Amino acid sequence: MFLHNLKYSLKTLFKNKTLIFWTFAFPLILGTLFQMAFQDIEKNETLDTISIAIVEEKENNIKNIFEELEIEDKKMFSIFYGNEEEAKEKLEQSEISGYLILSDTPKIIVKENGINQTILKYVVGEIIETEEIMNNMITYEISQNGVLTNEFYQTLYENIKKIELENKIEIKDISSRNLSYTLIEFYTLIAMTALYGGILGLYLINQNLANQSSNGKRIAVSPASKRTIIISSALAGYIVQLIGIALLFLYTIFALHINYGEHFFFILLLTLIGCLAGLSMGIMIASIFKINENTKTGIVIAFTMLSCFLSGMMGITMKYIVDKNIPILNIINPANMITDGLYSLYYYETLDRYYFNIISLIIFSCFMLALSMQSLRRQKYDSI
């Protein structure tokens, strides 16, 4: 009976075009839209060569340092040399991020605040600080030795090289590795797809309820075990949901070229448990609410989209706004449990937070199923 109902439930699901759309097609369409909308963001977040101008009112070695600075074998600065009027004109036309006036005290001129301007200020500050340390050391050495011998020059040279190594300006371009707007959006897409399994659970349970379908009436008067039918139906929904998740991963990896990183096994495990949470949520809604199927489906979709919105699908800042003002919402939000677990793999070195979200999803699933079983056991019909 178990296998027979499992086979029947699978056939029923695959013949329902609406369910197939929400389970298979909609996540792929949304993933494509995400890729089109966010594909250029990471390129804009990476560090490019910064255009600046240098106005040399007095000879200074700073310009040589600027010419030599590199980020991962790429020149950090593209330098224009000219007078202050030319530099000011280029700054007004946004051709450069700022310009540097080399005099007794180097002066930085910028039009606005930004990453490039901050880097320029940082580099100049580091150079000035290093030069000050070296000048102080030279003054000290001269005061101690008096006579400038060859040994003094050798010692001075070694100390200067040591200071250069200790105070070397190091800027590494880690923006594309530590910040991925696209991947964040696809994490919420995974959460949404997992929770959309609730539509499958809802549909299958409705098919087994006497007050919702003709099939449910036949099951109610048959000698078949209700527990066996419900479990086999839920398993059929979970199988279909896993097929949808597999299609999503295959499409995003091979068609959209999304790189999920080195923790793909953990991502997959969390997604599988997230699917169970979505399915159990749909079963609970189907079991408890005494309304028609369309209204129940609307509840599942509305709950899923609201959960994904609060977890950052329409803007990552929403997740932190909720965390700051109403943290309990994110604690009980299954979409946030999934996305937060995925974020933890991306940002943290330990798996403590990841396992916390795994356990939270399991507890959520068990709670939903317990409510469903309690409700289904109490359902009785005066007439069928």
C-alpha atoms as a printed R data frame, in Angstrom:
    type eleno elety resid chain resno       x      y       z
1   ATOM     1    CA   MET     A     1   0.000  0.000   0.000
2   ATOM     2    CA   PHE     A     2   2.879  2.356   0.844
3   ATOM     3    CA   LEU     A     3   4.600  1.971  -2.537
4   ATOM     4    CA   HIS     A     4   1.316  2.103  -4.415
5   ATOM     5    CA   ASN     A     5   0.326  5.408  -2.807
6   ATOM     6    CA   LEU     A     6   3.853  6.769  -3.252
7   ATOM     7    CA   LYS     A     7   3.692  6.026  -6.982
8   ATOM     8    CA   TYR     A     8   0.180  7.481  -7.254
9   ATOM     9    CA   SER     A     9   1.190 10.656  -5.390
10  ATOM    10    CA   LEU     A    10   4.217 11.186  -7.633
11  ATOM    11    CA   LYS     A    11   2.074 10.869 -10.758
12  ATOM    12    CA   THR     A    12  -0.468 13.287  -9.332
13  ATOM    13    CA   LEU     A    13   2.192 15.886  -8.560
14  ATOM    14    CA   PHE     A    14   3.864 15.725 -11.961
15  ATOM    15    CA   LYS     A    15   0.508 16.136 -13.713
16  ATOM    16    CA   ASN     A    16  -0.298 19.314 -11.800
17  ATOM    17    CA   LYS     A    17   1.081 22.143 -13.973
18  ATOM    18    CA   THR     A    18   0.672 24.801 -11.294
19  ATOM    19    CA   LEU     A    19   2.736 22.851  -8.784
20  ATOM    20    CA   ILE     A    20   5.399 22.098 -11.388
21  ATOM    21    CA   PHE     A    21   5.681 25.805 -12.224
22  ATOM    22    CA   TRP     A    22   6.141 26.943  -8.609
23  ATOM    23    CA   THR     A    23   8.489 24.051  -7.780
24  ATOM    24    CA   PHE     A    24  10.622 23.842 -10.931
25  ATOM    25    CA   ALA     A    25  10.164 26.855 -13.223
26  ATOM    26    CA   PHE     A    26   9.690 29.840 -10.909
27  ATOM    27    CA   PRO     A    27  13.018 29.468  -9.003
28  ATOM    28    CA   LEU     A    28  14.899 29.174 -12.316
29  ATOM    29    CA   ILE     A    29  13.191 32.272 -13.718
30  ATOM    30    CA   LEU     A    30  13.910 34.221 -10.540
31  ATOM    31    CA   GLY     A    31  17.518 33.010 -10.536
32  ATOM    32    CA   THR     A    32  17.948 34.265 -14.107
33  ATOM    33    CA   LEU     A    33  16.547 37.669 -13.131
34  ATOM    34    CA   PHE     A    34  18.919 37.815 -10.153
35  ATOM    35    CA   GLN     A    35  21.878 37.082 -12.393
36  ATOM    36    CA   MET     A    36  20.849 39.767 -14.879
37  ATOM    37    CA   ALA     A    37  20.333 42.322 -12.106
38  ATOM    38    CA   PHE     A    38  23.445 41.648 -10.033
39  ATOM    39    CA   GLN     A    39  26.056 40.324 -12.466
40  ATOM    40    CA   ASP     A    40  27.941 43.655 -12.655
41  ATOM    41    CA   ILE     A    41  27.895 44.484  -8.945
42  ATOM    42    CA   GLU     A    42  30.960 42.424  -8.003
43  ATOM    43    CA   LYS     A    43  32.947 43.942 -10.863
44  ATOM    44    CA   ASN     A    44  32.124 47.400  -9.559
45  ATOM    45    CA   GLU     A    45  33.166 46.405  -6.024
46  ATOM    46    CA   THR     A    46  36.676 45.253  -7.001
47  ATOM    47    CA   LEU     A    47  39.573 47.675  -6.703
48  ATOM    48    CA   ASP     A    48  40.718 49.185 -10.008
49  ATOM    49    CA   THR     A    49  43.709 51.399 -10.690
50  ATOM    50    CA   ILE     A    50  43.023 54.784  -9.056
51  ATOM    51    CA   SER     A    51  43.513 57.878 -11.197
52  ATOM    52    CA   ILE     A    52  45.138 60.776  -9.330
53  ATOM    53    CA   ALA     A    53  47.161 63.901 -10.103
54  ATOM    54    CA   ILE     A    54  50.358 65.069  -8.440
55  ATOM    55    CA   VAL     A    55  51.271 68.737  -8.267
56  ATOM    56    CA   GLU     A    56  54.967 68.994  -7.358
57  ATOM    57    CA   GLU     A    57  55.648 72.397  -5.801
58  ATOM    58    CA   LYS     A    58  58.741 71.031  -4.127
59  ATOM    59    CA   GLU     A    59  60.812 67.965  -5.012
60  ATOM    60    CA   ASN     A    60  59.649 65.024  -2.944
61  ATOM    61    CA   ASN     A    61  60.284 61.271  -3.016
62  ATOM    62    CA   ILE     A    62  56.599 60.544  -2.403
63  ATOM    63    CA   LYS     A    63  55.894 60.537  -6.145
64  ATOM    64    CA   ASN     A    64  58.370 57.688  -6.639
65  ATOM    65    CA   ILE     A    65  56.589 55.619  -3.994
66  ATOM    66    CA   PHE     A    66  53.229 56.227  -5.670
67  ATOM    67    CA   GLU     A    67  54.627 55.067  -8.996
68  ATOM    68    CA   GLU     A    68  55.888 51.797  -7.474
69  ATOM    69    CA   LEU     A    69  52.802 50.812  -5.450
70  ATOM    70    CA   GLU     A    70  50.953 47.737  -6.817
71  ATOM    71    CA   ILE     A    71  47.967 45.545  -5.914
72  ATOM    72    CA   GLU     A    72  48.435 41.939  -7.019
73  ATOM    73    CA   ASP     A    73  50.800 42.884  -9.896
74  ATOM    74    CA   LYS     A    74  48.527 45.766 -10.973
75  ATOM    75    CA   LYS     A    75  49.462 49.418 -10.587
76  ATOM    76    CA   MET     A    76  47.576 50.965  -7.691
77  ATOM    77    CA   PHE     A    77  47.679 54.502  -9.100
78  ATOM    78    CA   SER     A    78  47.538 56.065 -12.537
79  ATOM    79    CA   ILE     A    79  49.297 59.437 -12.102
80  ATOM    80    CA   PHE     A    80  48.907 62.684 -14.027
81  ATOM    81    CA   TYR     A    81  51.616 65.311 -13.444
82  ATOM    82    CA   GLY     A    82  50.753 68.956 -13.927
83  ATOM    83    CA   ASN     A    83  50.008 72.244 -12.211
84  ATOM    84    CA   GLU     A    84  47.224 72.828  -9.702
85  ATOM    85    CA   GLU     A    85  44.849 74.395 -12.238
86  ATOM    86    CA   GLU     A    86  45.044 71.328 -14.475
87  ATOM    87    CA   ALA     A    87  44.581 69.000 -11.510
88  ATOM    88    CA   LYS     A    88  41.592 71.005 -10.267
89  ATOM    89    CA   GLU     A    89  39.963 70.872 -13.710
90  ATOM    90    CA   LYS     A    90  40.408 67.083 -13.927
91  ATOM    91    CA   LEU     A    91  38.950 66.695 -10.435
92  ATOM    92    CA   GLU     A    92  35.882 68.785 -11.339
93  ATOM    93    CA   GLN     A    93  35.328 66.614 -14.425
94  ATOM    94    CA   SER     A    94  35.724 63.440 -12.257
95  ATOM    95    CA   GLU     A    95  38.668 62.260 -14.340
96  ATOM    96    CA   ILE     A    96  40.673 61.708 -11.146
97  ATOM    97    CA   SER     A    97  39.719 60.710  -7.599
98  ATOM    98    CA   GLY     A    98  41.849 63.454  -6.067
99  ATOM    99    CA   TYR     A    99  45.164 65.221  -6.363
100 ATOM   100    CA   LEU     A   100  48.210 65.579  -4.155
101 ATOM   101    CA   ILE     A   101  50.148 68.806  -3.702
102 ATOM   102    CA   LEU     A   102  53.767 68.084  -2.766
103 ATOM   103    CA   SER     A   103  55.185 70.888  -0.662
104 ATOM   104    CA   ASP     A   104  56.746 71.012   2.790
105 ATOM   105    CA   THR     A   105  53.580 69.291   4.039
106 ATOM   106    CA   PRO     A   106  51.804 67.141   1.423
107 ATOM   107    CA   LYS     A   107  48.185 68.178   0.919
108 ATOM   108    CA   ILE     A   108  45.336 66.003  -0.450
109 ATOM   109    CA   ILE     A   109  42.440 67.571  -2.378
110 ATOM   110    CA   VAL     A   110  39.299 65.514  -3.073
111 ATOM   111    CA   LYS     A   111  35.797 66.406  -4.257
112 ATOM   112    CA   GLU     A   112  33.859 63.643  -2.466
113 ATOM   113    CA   ASN     A   113  34.300 60.768  -0.065
114 ATOM   114    CA   GLY     A   114  34.665 57.228  -1.365
115 ATOM   115    CA   ILE     A   115  36.827 54.109  -1.417
116 ATOM   116    CA   ASN     A   116  39.431 55.577  -3.779
117 ATOM   117    CA   GLN     A   117  39.720 58.772  -1.758
118 ATOM   118    CA   THR     A   118  40.072 56.788   1.478
119 ATOM   119    CA   ILE     A   119  42.861 54.668  -0.030
120 ATOM   120    CA   LEU     A   120  44.660 57.808  -1.248
121 ATOM   121    CA   LYS     A   121  44.512 59.366   2.235
122 ATOM   122    CA   TYR     A   122  45.662 56.126   3.840
123 ATOM   123    CA   VAL     A   123  48.670 55.740   1.541
124 ATOM   124    CA   VAL     A   124  49.802 59.354   2.029
125 ATOM   125    CA   GLY     A   125  49.405 59.010   5.804
126 ATOM   126    CA   GLU     A   126  51.488 55.826   5.872
127 ATOM   127    CA   ILE     A   127  54.234 57.386   3.755
128 ATOM   128    CA   ILE     A   128  54.429 60.505   5.941
129 ATOM   129    CA   GLU     A   129  54.504 58.404   9.120
130 ATOM   130    CA   THR     A   130  57.272 56.168   7.760
131 ATOM   131    CA   GLU     A   131  59.363 59.142   6.611
132 ATOM   132    CA   GLU     A   132  58.978 60.755  10.017
133 ATOM   133    CA   ILE     A   133  60.222 57.604  11.747
134 ATOM   134    CA   MET     A   134  63.227 57.418   9.396
135 ATOM   135    CA   ASN     A   135  64.088 61.116   9.837
136 ATOM   136    CA   ASN     A   136  63.929 60.813  13.613
137 ATOM   137    CA   MET     A   137  66.222 57.803  13.488
138 ATOM   138    CA   ILE     A   138  68.726 59.604  11.245
139 ATOM   139    CA   THR     A   139  68.773 62.575  13.623
140 ATOM   140    CA   TYR     A   140  69.301 60.252  16.577
141 ATOM   141    CA   GLU     A   141  72.124 58.324  14.875
142 ATOM   142    CA   ILE     A   142  73.929 61.535  13.923
143 ATOM   143    CA   SER     A   143  73.638 62.886  17.460
144 ATOM   144    CA   GLN     A   144  75.048 59.646  18.882
145 ATOM   145    CA   ASN     A   145  77.947 59.126  16.439
146 ATOM   146    CA   GLY     A   146  78.906 62.669  15.556
147 ATOM   147    CA   VAL     A   147  81.321 61.543  12.834
148 ATOM   148    CA   LEU     A   148  79.704 60.043   9.740
149 ATOM   149    CA   THR     A   149  81.775 56.910   9.241
150 ATOM   150    CA   ASN     A   150  81.248 54.081   6.745
151 ATOM   151    CA   GLU     A   151  79.987 51.894   9.584
152 ATOM   152    CA   PHE     A   152  77.407 54.573  10.404
153 ATOM   153    CA   TYR     A   153  76.132 54.608   6.830
154 ATOM   154    CA   GLN     A   154  75.959 50.785   6.779
155 ATOM   155    CA   THR     A   155  74.033 50.722  10.059
156 ATOM   156    CA   LEU     A   156  71.770 53.524   8.849
157 ATOM   157    CA   TYR     A   157  71.057 51.657   5.617
158 ATOM   158    CA   GLU     A   158  70.192 48.426   7.461
159 ATOM   159    CA   ASN     A   159  67.899 50.267   9.887
160 ATOM   160    CA   ILE     A   160  66.138 52.102   7.073
161 ATOM   161    CA   LYS     A   161  65.522 48.820   5.226
162 ATOM   162    CA   LYS     A   162  64.165 47.321   8.434
163 ATOM   163    CA   ILE     A   163  61.757 50.241   8.876
164 ATOM   164    CA   GLU     A   164  60.641 49.949   5.259
165 ATOM   165    CA   LEU     A   165  59.831 46.259   5.755
166 ATOM   166    CA   GLU     A   166  58.024 46.828   9.050
167 ATOM   167    CA   ASN     A   167  55.991 49.758   7.727
168 ATOM   168    CA   LYS     A   168  55.447 48.543   4.175
169 ATOM   169    CA   ILE     A   169  52.108 49.646   2.782
170 ATOM   170    CA   GLU     A   170  50.052 46.561   2.007
171 ATOM   171    CA   ILE     A   171  46.622 46.758   0.416
172 ATOM   172    CA   LYS     A   172  45.137 43.499  -0.769
173 ATOM   173    CA   ASP     A   173  42.134 43.364  -3.064
174 ATOM   174    CA   ILE     A   174  39.881 40.921  -1.206
175 ATOM   175    CA   SER     A   175  36.587 42.576  -2.158
176 ATOM   176    CA   SER     A   176  35.446 39.952  -4.638
177 ATOM   177    CA   ARG     A   177  36.249 37.114  -2.239
178 ATOM   178    CA   ASN     A   178  34.672 38.537   0.915
179 ATOM   179    CA   LEU     A   179  31.669 40.301  -0.569
180 ATOM   180    CA   SER     A   180  29.275 38.738  -3.046
181 ATOM   181    CA   TYR     A   181  25.911 40.396  -3.504
182 ATOM   182    CA   THR     A   182  24.988 37.827  -6.149
183 ATOM   183    CA   LEU     A   183  25.697 34.880  -3.883
184 ATOM   184    CA   ILE     A   184  23.710 36.462  -1.042
185 ATOM   185    CA   GLU     A   185  20.680 36.760  -3.325
186 ATOM   186    CA   PHE     A   186  21.053 33.151  -4.451
187 ATOM   187    CA   TYR     A   187  21.148 32.052  -0.813
188 ATOM   188    CA   THR     A   188  17.712 33.601  -0.338
189 ATOM   189    CA   LEU     A   189  16.603 31.931  -3.587
190 ATOM   190    CA   ILE     A   190  17.624 28.554  -2.146
191 ATOM   191    CA   ALA     A   191  15.617 29.326   0.995
192 ATOM   192    CA   MET     A   192  12.574 30.321  -1.061
193 ATOM   193    CA   THR     A   193  12.759 27.168  -3.190
194 ATOM   194    CA   ALA     A   194  13.038 25.005  -0.081
195 ATOM   195    CA   LEU     A   195  10.021 26.648   1.553
196 ATOM   196    CA   TYR     A   196   7.966 26.397  -1.632
197 ATOM   197    CA   GLY     A   197   7.895 22.686  -0.892
198 ATOM   198    CA   GLY     A   198   5.089 23.690   1.440
199 ATOM   199    CA   ILE     A   199   2.816 23.919  -1.612
200 ATOM   200    CA   LEU     A   200   3.517 20.254  -2.365
201 ATOM   201    CA   GLY     A   201   2.859 19.177   1.222
202 ATOM   202    CA   LEU     A   202  -0.336 21.200   1.318
203 ATOM   203    CA   TYR     A   203  -1.656 19.736  -1.949
204 ATOM   204    CA   LEU     A   204  -0.921 16.143  -0.966
205 ATOM   205    CA   ILE     A   205  -2.526 16.435   2.457
206 ATOM   206    CA   ASN     A   206  -5.595 18.070   0.933
207 ATOM   207    CA   GLN     A   207  -5.890 15.089  -1.392
208 ATOM   208    CA   ASN     A   208  -6.189 12.890   1.705
209 ATOM   209    CA   LEU     A   209  -8.762 14.987   3.575
210 ATOM   210    CA   ALA     A   210 -12.397 14.042   3.167
211 ATOM   211    CA   ASN     A   211 -13.597 17.647   3.360
212 ATOM   212    CA   GLN     A   212 -11.178 18.770   0.641
213 ATOM   213    CA   SER     A   213 -11.324 16.209  -2.190
214 ATOM   214    CA   SER     A   214 -13.167 13.197  -3.546
215 ATOM   215    CA   ASN     A   215 -10.015 11.159  -3.136
216 ATOM   216    CA   GLY     A   216  -9.986 12.068   0.557
217 ATOM   217    CA   LYS     A   217 -13.565 10.803   0.938
218 ATOM   218    CA   ARG     A   218 -12.603  7.449  -0.541
219 ATOM   219    CA   ILE     A   219  -9.575  7.206   1.757
220 ATOM   220    CA   ALA     A   220 -11.706  8.085   4.801
221 ATOM   221    CA   VAL     A   221 -14.047  5.108   4.244
222 ATOM   222    CA   SER     A   222 -11.317  2.683   3.132
223 ATOM   223    CA   PRO     A   223  -9.544  0.273   5.498
224 ATOM   224    CA   ALA     A   224  -6.127  1.672   4.437
225 ATOM   225    CA   SER     A   225  -3.894  2.981   7.192
226 ATOM   226    CA   LYS     A   226  -4.159  6.784   7.278
227 ATOM   227    CA   ARG     A   227  -0.645  7.057   8.694
228 ATOM   228    CA   THR     A   228   0.792  5.009   5.816
229 ATOM   229    CA   ILE     A   229  -1.016  7.122   3.236
230 ATOM   230    CA   ILE     A   230   0.074 10.420   4.790
231 ATOM   231    CA   ILE     A   231   3.715  9.343   5.180
232 ATOM   232    CA   SER     A   232   3.933  8.022   1.617
233 ATOM   233    CA   SER     A   233   2.298 11.198   0.308
234 ATOM   234    CA   ALA     A   234   4.754 13.382   2.228
235 ATOM   235    CA   LEU     A   235   7.668 11.311   0.918
236 ATOM   236    CA   ALA     A   236   6.417 11.816  -2.644
237 ATOM   237    CA   GLY     A   237   6.311 15.573  -2.065
238 ATOM   238    CA   TYR     A   238   9.842 15.516  -0.632
239 ATOM   239    CA   ILE     A   239  11.150 13.584  -3.644
240 ATOM   240    CA   VAL     A   240   9.618 16.085  -6.066
241 ATOM   241    CA   GLN     A   241  11.020 18.927  -3.995
242 ATOM   242    CA   LEU     A   242  14.508 17.405  -4.125
243 ATOM   243    CA   ILE     A   243  14.252 17.175  -7.907
244 ATOM   244    CA   GLY     A   244  13.389 20.879  -7.990
245 ATOM   245    CA   ILE     A   245  16.362 21.733  -5.758
246 ATOM   246    CA   ALA     A   246  18.666 19.589  -7.926
247 ATOM   247    CA   LEU     A   247  17.493 21.443 -11.036
248 ATOM   248    CA   LEU     A   248  18.103 24.777  -9.301
249 ATOM   249    CA   PHE     A   249  21.668 23.869  -8.356
250 ATOM   250    CA   LEU     A   250  22.458 22.426 -11.781
251 ATOM   251    CA   TYR     A   251  21.041 25.486 -13.526
252 ATOM   252    CA   THR     A   252  22.777 28.040 -11.309
253 ATOM   253    CA   ILE     A   253  26.142 26.246 -11.405
254 ATOM   254    CA   PHE     A   254  26.361 25.284 -15.077
255 ATOM   255    CA   ALA     A   255  24.145 27.879 -16.766
256 ATOM   256    CA   LEU     A   256  24.554 30.933 -14.524
257 ATOM   257    CA   HIS     A   257  28.086 29.983 -13.338
258 ATOM   258    CA   ILE     A   258  27.404 30.625  -9.655
259 ATOM   259    CA   ASN     A   259  30.309 29.514  -7.485
260 ATOM   260    CA   TYR     A   260  29.021 28.236  -4.133
261 ATOM   261    CA   GLY     A   261  32.544 27.863  -2.768
262 ATOM   262    CA   GLU     A   262  34.266 25.017  -1.022
263 ATOM   263    CA   HIS     A   263  31.432 24.197   1.420
264 ATOM   264    CA   PHE     A   264  28.993 22.809  -1.137
265 ATOM   265    CA   PHE     A   265  28.316 19.643   0.876
266 ATOM   266    CA   PHE     A   266  27.248 21.738   3.896
267 ATOM   267    CA   ILE     A   267  25.126 23.956   1.644
268 ATOM   268    CA   LEU     A   268  23.424 20.861   0.236
269 ATOM   269    CA   LEU     A   269  22.817 19.371   3.689
270 ATOM   270    CA   LEU     A   270  21.265 22.594   4.967
271 ATOM   271    CA   THR     A   271  19.097 22.826   1.846
272 ATOM   272    CA   LEU     A   272  17.796 19.265   2.294
273 ATOM   273    CA   ILE     A   273  16.774 20.013   5.869
274 ATOM   274    CA   GLY     A   274  15.293 23.310   4.706
275 ATOM   275    CA   CYS     A   275  13.159 21.368   2.220
276 ATOM   276    CA   LEU     A   276  11.869 19.239   5.077
277 ATOM   277    CA   ALA     A   277  10.964 22.414   6.973
278 ATOM   278    CA   GLY     A   278   9.070 23.773   3.966
279 ATOM   279    CA   LEU     A   279   7.202 20.521   3.428
280 ATOM   280    CA   SER     A   280   6.233 20.234   7.093
281 ATOM   281    CA   MET     A   281   5.001 23.842   7.069
282 ATOM   282    CA   GLY     A   282   2.670 23.056   4.154
283 ATOM   283    CA   ILE     A   283   1.386 19.923   5.880
284 ATOM   284    CA   MET     A   284   0.662 21.933   9.024
285 ATOM   285    CA   ILE     A   285  -1.279 24.623   7.127
286 ATOM   286    CA   ALA     A   286  -3.277 21.968   5.250
287 ATOM   287    CA   SER     A   287  -4.107 20.140   8.471
288 ATOM   288    CA   ILE     A   288  -5.063 23.020  10.744
289 ATOM   289    CA   PHE     A   289  -6.841 25.568   8.567
290 ATOM   290    CA   LYS     A   290 -10.419 24.660   7.618
291 ATOM   291    CA   ILE     A   291 -10.515 26.693   4.404
292 ATOM   292    CA   ASN     A   292 -10.397 25.913   0.669
293 ATOM   293    CA   GLU     A   293  -7.228 24.826  -1.101
294 ATOM   294    CA   ASN     A   294  -6.655 28.068  -3.016
295 ATOM   295    CA   THR     A   295  -6.709 30.113   0.167
296 ATOM   296    CA   LYS     A   296  -4.303 27.695   1.832
297 ATOM   297    CA   THR     A   297  -1.961 27.941  -1.156
298 ATOM   298    CA   GLY     A   298  -2.101 31.728  -0.887
299 ATOM   299    CA   ILE     A   299  -1.117 31.474   2.786
300 ATOM   300    CA   VAL     A   300   1.894 29.287   1.954
301 ATOM   301    CA   ILE     A   301   3.102 31.617  -0.816
302 ATOM   302    CA   ALA     A   302   2.534 34.746   1.290
303 ATOM   303    CA   PHE     A   303   4.318 33.237   4.304
304 ATOM   304    CA   THR     A   304   7.228 32.097   2.137
305 ATOM   305    CA   MET     A   305   7.705 35.470   0.444
306 ATOM   306    CA   LEU     A   306   7.383 37.367   3.732
307 ATOM   307    CA   SER     A   307   9.938 35.033   5.348
308 ATOM   308    CA   CYS     A   308  12.357 35.522   2.436
309 ATOM   309    CA   PHE     A   309  11.830 39.293   2.512
310 ATOM   310    CA   LEU     A   310  12.695 39.430   6.218
311 ATOM   311    CA   SER     A   311  15.762 37.261   5.603
312 ATOM   312    CA   GLY     A   312  17.140 39.656   2.973
313 ATOM   313    CA   MET     A   313  15.830 38.631  -0.448
314 ATOM   314    CA   MET     A   314  14.802 42.174  -1.445
315 ATOM   315    CA   GLY     A   315  17.760 43.766   0.348
316 ATOM   316    CA   ILE     A   316  20.366 42.296   2.679
317 ATOM   317    CA   THR     A   317  19.946 45.218   5.097
318 ATOM   318    CA   MET     A   318  16.443 43.996   5.999
319 ATOM   319    CA   LYS     A   319  17.911 40.971   7.749
320 ATOM   320    CA   TYR     A   320  20.031 43.199   9.983
321 ATOM   321    CA   ILE     A   321  17.160 45.623  10.626
322 ATOM   322    CA   VAL     A   322  15.067 42.722  11.921
323 ATOM   323    CA   ASP     A   323  18.022 41.372  13.930
324 ATOM   324    CA   LYS     A   324  18.445 44.736  15.592
325 ATOM   325    CA   ASN     A   325  14.809 45.640  16.268
326 ATOM   326    CA   ILE     A   326  12.790 42.383  16.389
327 ATOM   327    CA   PRO     A   327  15.339 39.542  16.745
328 ATOM   328    CA   ILE     A   328  12.658 37.002  17.683
329 ATOM   329    CA   LEU     A   329  11.337 37.147  14.093
330 ATOM   330    CA   ASN     A   330  14.608 35.905  12.666
331 ATOM   331    CA   ILE     A   331  14.879 33.219  15.333
332 ATOM   332    CA   ILE     A   332  11.540 31.650  14.319
333 ATOM   333    CA   ASN     A   333  11.799 32.480  10.589
334 ATOM   334    CA   PRO     A   334  12.663 29.281   8.640
335 ATOM   335    CA   ALA     A   335  13.936 31.258   5.637
336 ATOM   336    CA   ASN     A   336  16.319 33.126   7.928
337 ATOM   337    CA   MET     A   337  17.472 29.842   9.458
338 ATOM   338    CA   ILE     A   338  18.492 28.686   5.975
339 ATOM   339    CA   THR     A   339  20.115 31.930   4.806
340 ATOM   340    CA   ASP     A   340  21.837 32.521   8.148
341 ATOM   341    CA   GLY     A   341  23.290 29.014   8.026
342 ATOM   342    CA   LEU     A   342  24.571 29.687   4.511
343 ATOM   343    CA   TYR     A   343  26.019 33.071   5.537
344 ATOM   344    CA   SER     A   344  27.843 31.383   8.407
345 ATOM   345    CA   LEU     A   345  29.629 29.103   5.941
346 ATOM   346    CA   TYR     A   346  30.627 32.120   3.901
347 ATOM   347    CA   TYR     A   347  31.793 34.441   6.689
348 ATOM   348    CA   TYR     A   348  32.792 32.351   9.717
349 ATOM   349    CA   GLU     A   349  35.643 29.929  10.199
350 ATOM   350    CA   THR     A   350  33.775 27.668  12.642
351 ATOM   351    CA   LEU     A   351  30.570 25.688  12.061
352 ATOM   352    CA   ASP     A   352  28.911 26.511  15.385
353 ATOM   353    CA   ARG     A   353  26.389 28.938  13.913
354 ATOM   354    CA   TYR     A   354  25.775 26.602  10.977
355 ATOM   355    CA   TYR     A   355  24.885 23.695  13.271
356 ATOM   356    CA   PHE     A   356  22.692 25.989  15.376
357 ATOM   357    CA   ASN     A   357  20.604 26.741  12.279
358 ATOM   358    CA   ILE     A   358  20.514 23.048  11.316
359 ATOM   359    CA   ILE     A   359  19.124 22.166  14.748
360 ATOM   360    CA   SER     A   360  16.672 25.084  14.576
361 ATOM   361    CA   LEU     A   361  15.287 23.827  11.247
362 ATOM   362    CA   ILE     A   362  14.904 20.309  12.612
363 ATOM   363    CA   ILE     A   363  13.040 21.621  15.678
364 ATOM   364    CA   PHE     A   364  10.828 23.759  13.422
365 ATOM   365    CA   SER     A   365  10.031 20.742  11.219
366 ATOM   366    CA   CYS     A   366   9.227 18.519  14.195
367 ATOM   367    CA   PHE     A   367   6.995 21.193  15.699
368 ATOM   368    CA   MET     A   368   5.078 21.637  12.435
369 ATOM   369    CA   LEU     A   369   4.619 17.881  12.035
370 ATOM   370    CA   ALA     A   370   3.533 17.465  15.666
371 ATOM   371    CA   LEU     A   371   0.835 20.117  15.195
372 ATOM   372    CA   SER     A   372  -0.258 18.404  11.979
373 ATOM   373    CA   MET     A   373  -0.533 14.957  13.543
374 ATOM   374    CA   GLN     A   374  -2.454 16.323  16.492
375 ATOM   375    CA   SER     A   375  -4.915 18.068  14.183
376 ATOM   376    CA   LEU     A   376  -5.344 15.105  11.835
377 ATOM   377    CA   ARG     A   377  -6.058 12.711  14.696
378 ATOM   378    CA   ARG     A   378  -8.882 14.943  15.952
379 ATOM   379    CA   GLN     A   379 -10.606 15.304  12.596
380 ATOM   380    CA   LYS     A   380 -13.951 13.495  12.429
381 ATOM   381    CA   TYR     A   381 -16.810 13.798   9.980
382 ATOM   382    CA   ASP     A   382 -20.535 13.414  10.741
383 ATOM   383    CA   SER     A   383 -21.146 12.497   7.108
384 ATOM   384    CA   ILE     A   384 -19.119 11.996   3.948
